[in-house]
């Protein structure tokens, strides 16, 4: 990256160098002279993991600044060095790097740590255990809920005093005589005006109550109830688009997003679903600054897509990245239209973490037509133009998506 681009990213992250190093500079496979200069200038702000990532991108014989900083860390905090460097599985430095490190810490760290560093100066094959550490198991869920409604005396009680679930139980048992039309009207009235929670008994609700359940799903203030109602509606043939309108409408209005995430994730298990609904879904969550919920949604969708050992296609991940890229571009456009330069640089900083296909390049380039862009915004547009222009999304990864999500959260806080 060029110095002007790096400086623009630093300003996007409110003058903090560490996020720029973590999210941008050190995610590049190859570092340029300006990248090394930036890392050297801010070396005291880098963590141990940053230093090791930097070292992995250094050409042979040019890792001196990294080794010297690792030595300073060992002297300053031996316990941290032991855990973060010596305790890292499969960490491999060149023998000459271990020798340099041992020379720099000799007599300045505890003897036990120095001996461990010195031992790494001798190249010996290391045998790593191949067995799995974790053995995932499927936990059986709780037994299904039983209908424990008391039926005695229900026929003598006014319907207005009975919740819908009890009315249905009494109707099934023949205790109450209520035709479908009357039942549907009563349920619609309750959906619009009562605070009953239908979650527990929703599996027993008949299909004749579909319209009432739709209304209840729109109106309920409880996210968990909405999620259960959406499952019932989906099973009874209501179109996905209509159900998404309900779920996303509640999120935009400030409703509980976490409760409906598992249901949302099941709607987004294919590339076609992400192409059709990904943008509106992520836009709704982003409008509430629901960064953790976005991460959870993508994780759940990825897991659902890989159920049964299926390989998740590259196209699936590409569609996720395209949807998120378009969300970030939309945020940048809106920020520029409102002359909110910081908002635009935050969105463009996050966009630079993604690897969307070149079909996004036109949307990136069109940002140049928005008047009033600052020099930092222009620099970040140029960064993204260069990254996207020749991209075929081969490098698209969940890591890039997570980095972009953290970058926008960091720059927006």
C-alpha positions in Angstrom: 0.0 0.0 0.0 1.1 3.6 -0.6 1.8 5.9 2.4 -1.1 8.2 1.4 -3.5 5.3 1.5 -2.1 4.0 4.9 -2.4 7.5 6.3 -6.0 7.8 5.2 -6.8 4.4 6.9 -5.1 5.7 10.1 -7.4 8.7 10.1 -10.4 6.5 9.4 -9.5 4.6 12.6 -9.2 7.8 14.6 -5.4 7.9 14.6 -4.8 4.4 15.9 -2.2 2.4 14.0 -2.9 -1.0 15.5 -6.3 -1.5 13.7 -4.7 -0.4 10.4 -1.9 -2.9 10.9 -4.3 -5.7 12.0 -7.1 -5.2 9.5 -5.3 -3.9 6.5 -1.5 -3.9 6.2 -0.9 -7.4 7.7 -3.7 -9.0 5.7 -1.7 -8.4 2.5 0.2 -11.5 1.2 3.2 -9.2 0.3 4.3 -6.0 1.9 5.7 -3.0 0.1 8.3 -0.5 1.4 5.7 1.9 2.7 4.0 -1.0 4.6 7.3 -1.9 6.3 8.0 1.8 7.1 4.6 2.1 8.7 5.0 -1.0 10.8 8.5 0.1 11.9 7.2 3.5 12.8 4.5 2.1 15.0 6.2 -1.0 16.2 5.5 -0.3 19.9 1.8 -0.4 19.2 1.9 -3.9 17.7 1.0 -7.0 19.6 2.9 -10.2 19.6 0.6 -11.7 17.0 1.1 -8.7 14.8 4.8 -9.1 15.0 4.7 -12.7 14.0 2.4 -12.0 11.1 4.8 -9.2 10.0 7.8 -11.6 10.3 6.0 -14.1 8.0 5.8 -11.5 5.3 9.4 -10.4 5.5 11.9 -11.5 2.9 14.7 -13.7 4.2 17.3 -11.7 6.1 15.0 -8.6 6.6 13.2 -9.6 9.8 15.6 -7.7 12.1 13.1 -5.1 13.4 10.7 -7.9 14.3 13.3 -10.0 16.2 14.5 -6.9 18.1 11.0 -6.0 19.2 10.4 -9.6 20.3 13.5 -9.4 22.4 12.3 -6.1 24.0 9.0 -7.8 24.8 10.8 -10.8 26.3 12.8 -8.5 28.6 9.9 -6.3 29.5 7.4 -9.1 30.2 9.0 -12.6 30.3 5.7 -14.4 31.2 3.8 -12.8 28.3 6.7 -13.7 25.9 6.7 -17.3 27.2 3.0 -17.6 26.5 2.7 -15.7 23.3 5.9 -16.7 21.5 7.5 -19.8 23.1 4.1 -21.4 23.7 2.7 -20.9 20.2 2.3 -24.3 18.6 4.2 -24.8 15.3 5.9 -21.4 15.5 9.0 -21.6 13.2 11.6 -18.9 13.0 14.8 -19.4 11.0 17.7 -20.7 13.0 19.6 -17.5 12.5 16.6 -15.6 13.9 16.6 -17.7 17.1 20.3 -17.1 17.4 19.8 -13.4 17.1 17.0 -13.5 19.7 19.1 -15.5 22.1 22.0 -13.0 21.8 19.6 -10.1 22.5 18.0 -11.6 25.7 21.1 -13.3 27.2 21.3 -12.3 30.9 18.2 -10.2 30.7 15.4 -12.8 31.1 14.9 -15.6 33.5 17.2 -18.6 32.9 14.4 -21.0 32.1 13.1 -18.7 29.3 16.6 -18.1 28.0 17.2 -21.9 27.9 14.0 -22.4 25.9 15.1 -19.8 23.4 18.6 -21.3 23.2 17.1 -24.7 22.5 15.3 -23.4 19.4 18.7 -22.6 17.9 19.2 -26.3 17.2 17.0 -27.5 14.4 15.3 -30.7 15.5 12.3 -32.3 13.9 9.2 -31.8 15.9 6.5 -34.5 16.0 3.1 -33.0 16.3 0.2 -35.1 17.6 -2.3 -35.9 14.9 -5.3 -36.9 17.0 -8.2 -34.5 17.4 -8.5 -32.7 20.7 -12.2 -32.2 20.5 -14.9 -34.8 20.0 -18.1 -33.0 19.1 -21.3 -34.7 20.2 -24.9 -33.9 19.5 -26.8 -33.2 22.7 -30.4 -34.4 22.8 -32.9 -31.6 23.4 -35.6 -31.5 26.0 -38.7 -33.7 25.5 -41.5 -32.1 23.6 -43.9 -29.9 25.6 -47.1 -31.7 26.6 -50.6 -30.1 26.5 -51.5 -29.8 30.2 -54.6 -27.6 29.8 -57.3 -28.2 32.3 -60.5 -28.8 30.5 -63.0 -29.1 33.4 -65.3 -26.1 33.5 -64.1 -24.4 30.4 -67.4 -24.6 28.7 -69.0 -22.4 31.4 -66.3 -19.7 31.3 -66.5 -16.7 28.9 -64.3 -17.0 25.9 -62.8 -13.6 26.7 -61.3 -15.1 29.9 -59.5 -17.9 28.1 -56.2 -17.8 26.2 -56.3 -19.0 22.6 -54.3 -22.1 23.5 -57.0 -23.2 26.0 -59.7 -22.5 23.6 -58.0 -24.7 21.0 -57.5 -27.5 23.6 -61.2 -27.3 24.6 -62.3 -27.3 20.9 -60.2 -30.4 20.2 -61.7 -32.2 23.1 -65.2 -31.3 22.1 -65.8 -29.2 25.2 -66.3 -26.0 23.2 -68.3 -25.7 19.9 -66.6 -23.1 17.7 -66.6 -23.1 13.9 -63.5 -22.2 11.9 -64.7 -18.7 11.0 -65.5 -17.8 14.6 -62.2 -19.2 15.7 -60.2 -17.3 13.1 -62.0 -14.0 14.0 -61.3 -14.6 17.7 -57.7 -15.3 17.1 -57.3 -12.2 14.9 -58.8 -10.1 17.6 -56.3 -11.5 20.1 -53.4 -11.1 17.7 -54.2 -7.4 17.4 -55.1 -6.5 20.9 -53.8 -9.0 23.5 -50.4 -9.7 25.1 -50.8 -13.5 25.0 -47.6 -15.5 24.1 -48.4 -18.2 21.6 -44.9 -19.6 21.5 -45.3 -22.8 23.5 -48.5 -24.0 21.9 -47.9 -22.7 18.3 -47.2 -26.3 16.9 -50.8 -27.2 17.8 -52.4 -24.2 16.1 -54.5 -25.2 13.0 -53.9 -23.9 9.5 -57.2 -21.8 9.7 -55.4 -19.4 12.0 -52.7 -18.5 9.4 -53.8 -14.9 9.0 -54.0 -14.3 12.7 -50.5 -15.8 13.2 -49.1 -13.6 10.5 -50.6 -10.6 12.3 -49.3 -11.8 15.6 -45.8 -12.2 14.2 -45.9 -8.6 13.0 -47.1 -7.2 16.3 -45.5 -9.2 19.1 -42.8 -7.3 21.1 -41.2 -10.6 21.9 -38.4 -11.8 19.6 -38.6 -15.4 20.7 -42.3 -15.5 20.0 -41.8 -14.0 16.6 -39.1 -16.6 15.8 -41.5 -19.5 16.7 -44.3 -18.0 14.7 -42.1 -17.6 11.7 -41.2 -21.3 11.9 -44.9 -22.2 11.9 -45.7 -19.9 9.0 -42.8 -21.3 7.0 -44.0 -24.8 7.6 -47.5 -23.7 6.4 -46.3 -22.4 3.0 -46.0 -18.6 3.6 -43.6 -17.2 1.1 -40.0 -16.5 2.3 -40.1 -12.9 1.1 -43.2 -12.1 3.2 -41.6 -13.7 6.3 -38.4 -11.9 5.8 -40.3 -8.6 5.6 -41.7 -9.4 9.1 -38.3 -10.4 10.6 -36.4 -7.5 9.1 -39.1 -5.0 9.8 -38.9 -5.9 13.5 -35.1 -5.5 13.4 -35.3 -2.1 11.7 -37.9 -1.0 14.4 -35.5 -1.9 17.1 -36.8 -5.4 18.0 -34.7 -8.3 19.3 -32.5 -9.4 16.4 -30.8 -12.3 18.3 -34.0 -14.3 18.7 -34.7 -14.5 15.0 -31.1 -15.1 13.9 -31.4 -18.9 13.7 -34.5 -18.6 11.6 -32.8 -16.0 9.3 -29.8 -18.1 8.9 -31.9 -21.0 7.6 -33.2 -18.7 4.9 -29.7 -17.9 3.7 -28.1 -21.3 3.1 -27.6 -21.0 -0.7 -25.9 -18.6 -3.0 -29.2 -17.7 -4.7 -30.7 -16.8 -1.3 -27.8 -14.5 -0.5 -28.0 -12.9 -4.0 -31.7 -12.3 -3.5 -32.0 -11.4 0.2 -28.5 -10.9 1.5 -28.3 -7.1 0.9 -31.6 -6.3 2.6 -30.8 -8.6 5.5 -27.4 -7.1 6.2 -28.7 -3.6 5.6 -31.4 -4.1 8.3 -28.9 -5.3 10.8 -26.3 -2.6 10.0 -29.0 0.0 10.4 -29.1 -1.0 14.1 -25.3 -1.3 14.4 -25.9 -5.0 15.1 -22.3 -5.9 14.4 -22.2 -9.0 16.6 -25.5 -10.2 15.2 -24.2 -9.9 11.7 -21.2 -12.1 12.6 -23.5 -14.6 14.3 -25.8 -14.7 11.2 -23.0 -15.5 8.8 -21.6 -18.1 11.1 -24.9 -19.8 11.5 -25.7 -19.6 7.7 -22.2 -21.1 6.9 -22.9 -24.0 9.4 -26.3 -24.7 8.0 -24.9 -24.7 4.4 -22.4 -27.3 5.4 -24.8 -29.6 7.2 -24.3 -33.3 6.5 -20.7 -32.8 5.5 -21.5 -30.8 2.4 -18.7 -28.7 1.0 -19.6 -25.0 1.1 -19.1 -23.6 -2.4 -16.9 -20.6 -3.1 -19.9 -19.0 -4.8 -21.7 -19.0 -1.4 -19.0 -17.1 0.2 -18.7 -14.7 -2.8 -22.4 -13.9 -2.5 -21.9 -13.0 1.2 -19.0 -10.8 0.4 -20.9 -9.1 -2.4 -23.9 -8.4 -0.1 -21.7 -6.9 2.6 -19.7 -4.9 0.0 -22.9 -3.3 -1.3 -24.0 -2.5 2.2 -20.7 -0.7 2.9 -20.9 1.1 -0.4 -24.4 2.2 0.4 -23.2 3.5 3.8 -20.4 5.4 2.1 -22.8 7.0 -0.4 -25.1 8.1 2.3 -22.3 9.5 4.4 -20.9 11.5 1.5 -24.4 12.8 0.7 -24.7 14.0 4.3 -21.1 15.4 4.2 -20.1 12.9 6.9 -16.6 12.3 5.9 -15.7 10.1 8.9 -18.7 7.8 8.1 -17.5 7.4 4.5 -13.9 6.6 5.5 -15.1 4.1 8.1 -17.2 2.2 5.4 -14.4 2.3 2.9 -11.9 1.1 5.4 -14.0 -1.9 6.1 -14.6 -2.5 2.3 -10.9 -2.8 1.8 -10.9 -5.9 4.0 -13.2 -7.8 1.6 -12.4 -9.6 -1.6 -15.6 -9.2 -3.7 -15.6 -10.0 -7.4 -14.9 -7.4 -10.0 -18.6 -6.8 -10.7 -18.6 -4.6 -7.6 -15.9 -2.3 -9.2 -18.5 -0.1 -11.0 -20.2 0.7 -7.8 -16.9 1.6 -6.2 -15.9 3.8 -9.1 -19.3 5.6 -9.0 -18.4 7.0 -5.6 -16.0 9.4 -7.3 -19.1 11.1 -8.8 -20.4 12.0 -5.4 -19.4 15.7 -4.8 -17.5 16.9 -1.7 -15.3 13.9 -1.0 -12.3 14.6 1.2 -8.7 13.6 0.2 -8.9 10.7 2.6 -12.1 9.4 1.0 -10.5 9.8 -2.5 -7.5 7.8 -1.3 -9.7 5.0 0.1 -11.8 4.9 -3.0 -8.5 4.4 -5.0 -7.5 1.6 -2.6 -10.8 -0.3 -3.2 -10.7 0.3 -6.9 -7.3 -1.3 -7.1 -8.3 -4.2 -4.9 -11.6 -4.9 -6.7 -10.7 -4.2 -10.4 -9.1 -7.5 -11.2 -10.6 -9.6 -8.4 -12.3 -12.9 -9.2 -13.1 -13.5 -5.5 -10.7 -16.4 -5.3 -9.2 -14.9 -2.1 -12.7 -14.4 -0.6 -12.7 -15.8 2.9 -14.6 -15.8 6.2 -11.5 -14.2 7.7 -11.9 -11.2 5.3 -15.6 -10.9 6.2 -14.8 -11.0 9.9 -12.0 -8.4 9.4 -14.4 -6.1 7.5 -17.0 -6.4 10.2 -14.5 -5.6 13.0 -13.1 -2.8 10.9 -16.4 -1.0 10.5 -17.2 -1.6 14.2 -13.8 -0.2 15.2 -14.0 2.8 12.9 -17.6 3.6 13.9 -17.2 3.5 17.7 
